[in-house]
Amino acid sequence: MANHIVKTKEAHDFLALVPQLVGFTPENSVVLVAFRGNRTCGALRFNLPEANVPAKVQKRIATSLIGTLCKIPGVDALVPVVYTAASVSATRGLPHARFADSLAKRAELSGFLVRDALCVASNAWGSYLDPQCPVGGHPLSRIAGSFVHADVPEVVARGLGTVLTGTELPTIDLAAKERVAAQYRRLQKGFGTARNASALVSMIGEVVDPVELAEVALGWNTTALSAADAAALLYVVQGPGCRDQVMVQFAFGREAGAAAHAANLRYWELQRRTGLSMDDIVALELAAEAAGLEVHAPDDRAEGEAINDGAARRRGLLMADLMLGKTDDRPDLDRTDRAITLLKTVIAMAPRSARPAPLCMLAWLSWSLGSGSVAGLYVDTALAIDPGYNMALLLDTLLRSGHLPEWAFRVPLEDSDR
């Protein structure tokens, strides 16, 4: 929609456009449509709080959502749109009016112009700011019959479903699953099963380069994926270090993957030689960095290799920044889309116990593209298999906080030059 302008004057025409802006038909959501001047420049979707949530909590939620909007450069106005399964009542009016009022007030306090505040309910729609809104609201047929649906070209229009449309895994026949399981068991028998063991990743590195594997895997034909290839990728990503390296490499490219792998190799070697945990090593690094000292491992025989190796630590920090979205660099859309398709196929072929790792990768890649609700679905699936899976728990915390990657707020060049 970035390069195609659809002008709307009526509220029902604007409501016909909102699903195109977010890419799906929202359900039980609030969408903040942001404007620079007279043009939309973004649309943020959030879960709609329950109507019976205390007023204080609703105000805090509203403040948090408007704070997120403040991070988009140049925004000067907005239209909040509430999507709810509740109905418009002839006696109580539009549902979620208290929350919509909190949103509007917080937006105005933050210096935004609130152009309108709209509600799409199960049986009607209306404006919270229109004192002339009829009892029972306006008919939904006005949205369905809007000219917008015809005005958006086919090459731009999206086939809209719900937020979870397209999250389904492909159907894989039982024989293919059994072949992958057999190949996966052979790898476990040959190299071990402890997904947190440093030695496991070291052995993998001797057999296959995980950086090269990640690049090759993006070129695989997912409609004819071999059991050996699926099992190899599935096995490699069971190690947290390799999992995160492949995931970041899928999104940002080979250079990012190579840097992450180099940092992982160093930490794995330090753990092997010293017996220290990753937390112990990081704590020593931080203490040494603060004191300006060079701390060597107890049996460090490699000349010049210190625990607080600045260059290696910076590689580790770069990896962490990418994973937390603390960078303006956007993921490569084509690579990320191909990775999502690949991971869906691998997960569908995988034994259930091996799925949490690729599910978390799939969740993070979805989040990196702004699909937090989709990411939450994959995280929930991973936790249903392994309630203690650490990355799933971390991602669940990240998603529940409403945190978005910094690149989501970067103004595209074509927009900033206008």
C-alpha positions as CSV (number, residue, x, y, z in Angstrom):
1,M,0.0,0.0,0.0
2,A,3.0,2.3,0.4
3,N,3.0,3.5,-3.2
4,H,-0.7,3.4,-3.9
5,I,-2.9,6.2,-2.6
6,V,-6.5,5.5,-1.7
7,K,-8.4,8.7,-0.6
8,T,-11.2,8.2,1.9
9,K,-13.6,10.9,3.1
10,E,-16.2,8.8,4.9
11,A,-15.5,6.8,8.1
12,H,-16.9,3.6,6.6
13,D,-14.5,3.9,3.6
14,F,-11.6,4.4,6.0
15,L,-12.7,1.3,7.9
16,A,-12.7,-0.7,4.7
17,L,-9.1,0.3,4.2
18,V,-7.8,-0.5,7.7
19,P,-7.6,-4.3,7.2
20,Q,-5.4,-3.7,4.1
21,L,-3.1,-1.6,6.2
22,V,-2.5,-4.3,8.8
23,G,-2.7,-7.2,6.3
24,F,-5.6,-9.1,7.9
25,T,-9.1,-8.7,9.3
26,P,-8.6,-7.7,13.0
27,E,-10.5,-9.5,15.7
28,N,-10.7,-8.4,19.4
29,S,-8.1,-5.8,18.6
30,V,-7.3,-2.2,18.8
31,V,-5.5,-0.8,15.7
32,L,-3.8,2.6,15.9
33,V,-3.6,4.1,12.4
34,A,-0.9,6.7,12.4
35,F,-0.7,9.7,10.1
36,R,1.9,12.1,8.9
37,G,-0.1,15.0,7.7
38,N,-3.0,13.6,5.6
39,R,-1.3,10.3,4.8
40,T,-1.3,7.1,6.8
41,C,2.3,6.0,7.7
42,G,1.6,2.9,9.8
43,A,-0.9,0.8,11.6
44,L,-0.2,-0.9,14.9
45,R,-2.4,-3.8,16.2
46,F,-2.7,-4.7,19.8
47,N,-4.9,-7.1,21.8
48,L,-8.0,-5.5,23.0
49,P,-8.2,-5.5,26.8
50,E,-11.3,-7.0,28.4
51,A,-14.2,-4.6,29.0
52,N,-14.2,-5.4,32.7
53,V,-10.6,-4.5,33.3
54,P,-10.4,-1.8,36.0
55,A,-10.2,1.8,34.7
56,K,-6.7,2.3,36.1
57,V,-5.4,-0.7,34.2
58,Q,-7.1,0.5,31.0
59,K,-5.4,3.9,31.4
60,R,-2.0,2.2,31.9
61,I,-2.6,0.1,28.8
62,A,-3.6,3.2,26.8
63,T,-0.5,5.1,27.9
64,S,1.7,2.2,26.9
65,L,0.1,1.9,23.4
66,I,0.4,5.6,22.7
67,G,4.0,5.5,23.9
68,T,4.7,2.9,21.2
69,L,3.1,5.2,18.6
70,C,5.5,8.0,19.8
71,K,8.4,5.9,18.4
72,I,7.3,6.3,14.8
73,P,9.1,9.3,13.3
74,G,6.9,12.2,12.2
75,V,3.6,11.0,13.4
76,D,1.2,13.9,14.2
77,A,-2.2,12.3,14.2
78,L,-4.0,9.0,14.6
79,V,-7.3,7.1,14.4
80,P,-7.8,4.3,17.0
81,V,-10.1,1.6,15.7
82,V,-11.6,-1.0,18.1
83,Y,-12.6,-4.4,16.7
84,T,-14.7,-6.4,19.1
85,A,-17.0,-9.5,19.1
86,A,-19.3,-7.5,21.4
87,S,-22.4,-5.9,19.9
88,V,-23.6,-2.3,19.8
89,S,-26.3,-1.9,22.3
90,A,-29.3,0.5,22.0
91,T,-29.0,1.3,25.6
92,R,-25.2,1.3,26.3
93,G,-24.0,2.5,22.9
94,L,-20.6,1.4,21.5
95,P,-18.7,-1.2,23.4
96,H,-15.3,-0.4,25.0
97,A,-16.1,3.3,25.1
98,R,-14.1,3.8,28.3
99,F,-11.0,2.3,26.8
100,A,-11.4,4.3,23.6
101,D,-11.8,7.5,25.7
102,S,-8.5,6.7,27.6
103,L,-6.7,6.2,24.3
104,A,-8.0,9.5,22.9
105,K,-7.1,11.4,26.0
106,R,-3.6,9.9,26.2
107,A,-3.0,10.6,22.5
108,E,-4.0,14.3,22.9
109,L,-1.8,14.6,26.0
110,S,1.1,13.3,23.9
111,G,0.5,16.0,21.3
112,F,-1.3,13.9,18.7
113,L,-4.4,15.0,16.8
114,V,-7.2,12.4,17.2
115,R,-8.9,12.5,13.8
116,D,-11.6,10.0,14.9
117,A,-12.1,7.0,17.2
118,L,-14.0,4.2,15.6
119,C,-15.5,0.9,16.6
120,V,-16.3,-2.2,14.5
121,A,-18.6,-4.4,16.5
122,S,-20.3,-7.7,15.7
123,N,-23.5,-6.1,14.5
124,A,-22.6,-2.5,13.6
125,W,-20.0,0.2,13.5
126,G,-19.8,3.7,14.8
127,S,-17.6,6.6,16.0
128,Y,-16.9,7.3,19.7
129,L,-16.5,10.9,18.8
130,D,-19.8,11.4,16.9
131,P,-22.6,12.6,19.2
132,Q,-25.0,12.0,16.3
133,C,-24.1,8.3,15.9
134,P,-27.4,6.6,15.6
135,V,-28.8,4.3,18.3
136,G,-27.6,0.8,17.4
137,G,-24.7,2.1,15.2
138,H,-24.3,2.1,11.4
139,P,-24.8,-1.1,9.4
140,L,-21.7,-3.1,8.6
141,S,-22.9,-3.4,5.0
142,R,-21.6,0.2,4.4
143,I,-18.1,-1.0,5.1
144,A,-18.6,-4.1,3.0
145,G,-20.0,-2.1,0.1
146,S,-17.3,0.6,0.2
147,F,-15.6,1.7,-3.1
148,V,-12.3,1.0,-1.4
149,H,-12.6,-2.7,-2.1
150,A,-12.7,-2.1,-5.9
151,D,-10.2,0.9,-5.8
152,V,-7.3,-1.1,-4.4
153,P,-5.6,-2.8,-7.4
154,E,-5.3,-6.6,-7.4
155,V,-1.5,-6.3,-7.3
156,V,-1.8,-4.3,-4.1
157,A,-4.8,-5.8,-2.4
158,R,-4.2,-8.6,0.0
159,G,-6.3,-11.7,0.3
160,L,-7.4,-11.0,3.8
161,G,-8.1,-13.6,6.5
162,T,-7.7,-13.4,10.3
163,V,-4.4,-12.7,12.0
164,L,-3.8,-16.5,12.1
165,T,-4.5,-17.2,8.5
166,G,-1.4,-18.7,6.9
167,T,0.0,-20.0,10.1
168,E,-1.0,-23.6,9.4
169,L,1.7,-26.1,8.9
170,P,1.7,-28.1,5.6
171,T,0.3,-31.6,5.5
172,I,3.0,-34.2,5.6
173,D,2.3,-37.9,5.1
174,L,3.2,-40.4,7.8
175,A,5.9,-42.1,5.8
176,A,7.8,-38.9,5.3
177,K,7.6,-38.1,9.0
178,E,8.9,-41.5,9.9
179,R,11.8,-41.1,7.5
180,V,12.8,-37.8,9.1
181,A,12.4,-39.3,12.6
182,A,14.7,-42.2,11.6
183,Q,17.4,-39.8,10.2
184,Y,17.1,-37.6,13.3
185,R,17.6,-40.6,15.6
186,R,20.7,-41.6,13.6
187,L,22.2,-38.1,14.2
188,Q,21.3,-38.2,17.9
189,K,23.0,-41.6,18.2
190,G,26.1,-40.5,16.4
191,F,26.5,-37.1,18.1
192,G,24.5,-37.0,21.2
193,T,21.1,-35.6,22.4
194,A,22.0,-33.0,25.0
195,R,20.9,-29.8,23.3
196,N,22.8,-27.6,25.8
197,A,26.1,-29.4,25.6
198,S,29.1,-27.5,24.2
199,A,30.6,-30.7,22.9
200,L,27.5,-31.4,20.8
201,V,27.9,-28.2,18.8
202,S,31.7,-28.7,18.5
203,M,31.0,-32.1,16.9
204,I,28.4,-30.6,14.6
205,G,31.0,-28.1,13.4
206,E,33.3,-30.9,12.5
207,V,30.7,-32.5,10.3
208,V,28.8,-29.6,8.9
209,D,29.4,-25.8,8.8
210,P,26.2,-24.3,10.3
211,V,26.7,-21.0,8.5
212,E,26.9,-22.8,5.2
213,L,24.0,-25.1,6.1
214,A,21.8,-22.0,6.8
215,E,22.6,-20.5,3.4
216,V,22.1,-23.8,1.5
217,A,18.8,-24.5,3.4
218,L,17.3,-21.2,2.1
219,G,17.5,-22.6,-1.4
220,W,15.9,-26.0,-0.6
221,N,12.6,-26.8,-2.5
222,T,10.2,-27.1,0.5
223,T,7.7,-29.0,-1.7
224,A,10.2,-31.8,-2.2
225,L,12.3,-31.6,1.0
226,S,14.4,-34.7,1.6
227,A,14.3,-36.5,5.0
228,A,18.1,-36.1,5.3
229,D,18.0,-32.4,4.8
230,A,15.1,-31.8,7.1
231,A,16.7,-34.0,9.8
232,A,20.1,-32.2,9.5
233,L,18.6,-28.8,9.9
234,L,16.4,-30.0,12.7
235,Y,19.3,-31.5,14.6
236,V,21.7,-28.6,14.2
237,V,19.2,-26.1,15.6
238,Q,18.6,-28.1,18.8
239,G,21.7,-26.4,20.2
240,P,20.7,-22.9,21.5
241,G,23.8,-21.3,19.9
242,C,23.3,-22.8,16.5
243,R,19.6,-22.2,16.7
244,D,20.0,-18.5,17.3
245,Q,22.8,-18.2,14.7
246,V,20.8,-19.9,12.0
247,M,17.7,-17.8,12.9
248,V,19.5,-14.5,12.8
249,Q,21.4,-15.5,9.6
250,F,18.1,-16.4,7.9
251,A,16.9,-12.8,8.6
252,F,20.0,-10.7,8.2
253,G,22.4,-12.7,5.9
254,R,25.5,-14.7,5.9
255,E,27.7,-12.0,7.5
256,A,25.5,-11.8,10.5
257,G,25.5,-15.6,10.8
258,A,29.3,-15.9,10.5
259,A,29.7,-13.2,13.3
260,A,27.3,-15.1,15.5
261,H,29.0,-18.4,14.9
262,A,32.4,-17.0,15.7
263,A,31.1,-15.6,19.0
264,N,29.5,-18.9,19.8
265,L,32.7,-20.9,19.0
266,R,34.7,-18.8,21.4
267,Y,32.1,-19.2,24.2
268,W,31.8,-22.9,23.6
269,E,35.6,-23.3,23.8
270,L,35.8,-21.3,27.0
271,Q,33.2,-23.4,28.6
272,R,34.9,-26.6,27.6
273,R,38.3,-25.5,28.8
274,T,37.3,-23.8,32.1
275,G,34.3,-25.7,33.2
276,L,32.6,-22.3,33.7
277,S,29.0,-21.7,32.7
278,M,28.0,-19.1,30.1
279,D,26.7,-16.9,33.0
280,D,30.0,-17.2,34.8
281,I,32.0,-16.2,31.7
282,V,29.7,-13.2,31.0
283,A,29.9,-12.1,34.6
284,L,33.8,-12.2,34.4
285,E,33.7,-10.2,31.1
286,L,31.5,-7.5,32.6
287,A,33.6,-7.3,35.8
288,A,36.9,-7.1,33.8
289,E,35.5,-4.6,31.4
290,A,34.4,-2.3,34.3
291,A,37.8,-2.6,36.0
292,G,39.8,-2.2,32.7
293,L,41.5,-5.6,33.4
294,E,42.3,-8.6,31.2
295,V,41.1,-11.8,32.7
296,H,42.4,-15.1,31.4
297,A,40.9,-18.5,31.8
298,P,42.5,-20.7,34.5
299,D,44.2,-23.0,32.0
300,D,44.5,-20.4,29.2
301,R,47.3,-21.6,27.0
302,A,46.3,-19.8,23.8
303,E,48.5,-16.7,23.6
304,G,46.6,-13.5,23.7
305,E,43.2,-15.1,24.4
306,A,41.5,-13.5,27.3
307,I,38.0,-14.1,28.7
308,N,37.2,-10.5,28.2
309,D,38.2,-10.4,24.5
310,G,36.7,-7.1,23.4
311,A,36.2,-8.0,19.7
312,A,34.5,-11.3,20.6
313,R,32.3,-9.7,23.2
314,R,31.2,-7.1,20.6
315,R,30.2,-10.0,18.3
316,G,28.1,-11.4,21.1
317,L,26.5,-8.1,21.8
318,L,25.7,-7.6,18.1
319,M,23.9,-11.0,18.2
320,A,21.9,-10.0,21.2
321,D,21.0,-6.6,19.7
322,L,19.7,-8.3,16.6
323,M,17.6,-10.8,18.5
324,L,16.1,-8.0,20.7
325,G,15.5,-5.7,17.7
326,K,17.9,-3.1,19.0
327,T,19.0,-2.0,15.6
328,D,17.6,0.0,12.7
329,D,18.7,-2.6,10.2
330,R,15.7,-4.4,8.8
331,P,15.6,-8.2,8.2
332,D,15.7,-9.2,4.5
333,L,12.1,-9.8,3.6
334,D,12.7,-12.3,0.9
335,R,15.1,-14.4,3.1
336,T,12.8,-14.2,6.1
337,D,9.7,-15.3,4.0
338,R,11.7,-18.2,2.6
339,A,12.9,-19.2,6.1
340,I,9.4,-19.1,7.5
341,T,8.1,-21.4,4.7
342,L,11.1,-23.7,5.3
343,L,10.6,-23.9,9.0
344,K,6.9,-24.6,8.7
345,T,7.8,-27.6,6.5
346,V,10.6,-28.8,8.8
347,I,8.3,-28.5,11.9
348,A,5.5,-30.4,10.1
349,M,8.0,-33.2,9.3
350,A,9.6,-33.3,12.8
351,P,9.1,-35.5,15.8
352,R,7.1,-33.6,18.4
353,S,9.9,-33.5,20.9
354,A,12.2,-31.8,18.4
355,R,9.7,-29.0,17.5
356,P,10.3,-26.3,20.2
357,A,13.5,-25.0,18.7
358,P,12.3,-24.5,15.2
359,L,8.9,-23.2,16.6
360,C,10.8,-20.5,18.5
361,M,12.8,-19.6,15.4
362,L,9.5,-19.3,13.5
363,A,8.0,-17.2,16.3
364,W,11.0,-14.8,16.3
365,L,11.0,-14.4,12.5
366,S,7.3,-13.7,12.6
367,W,7.9,-11.1,15.3
368,S,10.7,-9.5,13.3
369,L,8.1,-8.9,10.5
370,G,5.7,-7.3,12.9
371,S,3.4,-10.3,13.4
372,G,3.4,-10.5,17.2
373,S,0.1,-12.4,17.4
374,V,1.4,-15.0,15.0
375,A,4.6,-15.3,17.0
376,G,2.5,-15.8,20.1
377,L,0.7,-18.8,18.6
378,Y,4.0,-20.5,17.8
379,V,5.4,-19.8,21.3
380,D,2.3,-21.3,22.8
381,T,2.7,-24.4,20.7
382,A,6.3,-24.7,21.8
383,L,5.4,-24.3,25.5
384,A,2.6,-26.9,25.1
385,I,5.3,-29.4,24.0
386,D,8.0,-28.3,26.6
387,P,6.7,-25.9,29.3
388,G,10.3,-25.3,30.5
389,Y,11.8,-24.5,27.1
390,N,13.9,-21.4,27.9
391,M,13.7,-19.5,24.6
392,A,10.0,-20.0,24.4
393,L,9.7,-18.5,27.9
394,L,11.9,-15.6,27.0
395,L,9.9,-14.9,23.8
396,D,6.6,-15.2,25.7
397,T,7.9,-12.4,28.1
398,L,9.0,-10.3,25.1
399,L,5.7,-10.6,23.3
400,R,3.6,-10.0,26.4
401,S,5.6,-6.8,27.1
402,G,4.5,-5.5,23.7
403,H,8.1,-4.8,22.7
404,L,8.6,-4.1,19.0
405,P,11.9,-4.1,17.1
406,E,13.5,-0.8,16.4
407,W,13.4,-1.4,12.7
408,A,9.6,-1.4,12.8
409,F,9.8,2.3,13.5
410,R,12.3,3.3,10.8
411,V,10.9,5.5,8.0
412,P,11.4,3.8,4.6
413,L,13.5,5.9,2.2
414,E,10.6,6.3,-0.2
415,D,8.5,7.8,2.5
416,S,11.2,10.0,4.1
417,D,12.1,11.5,0.7
418,R,8.5,12.7,0.0
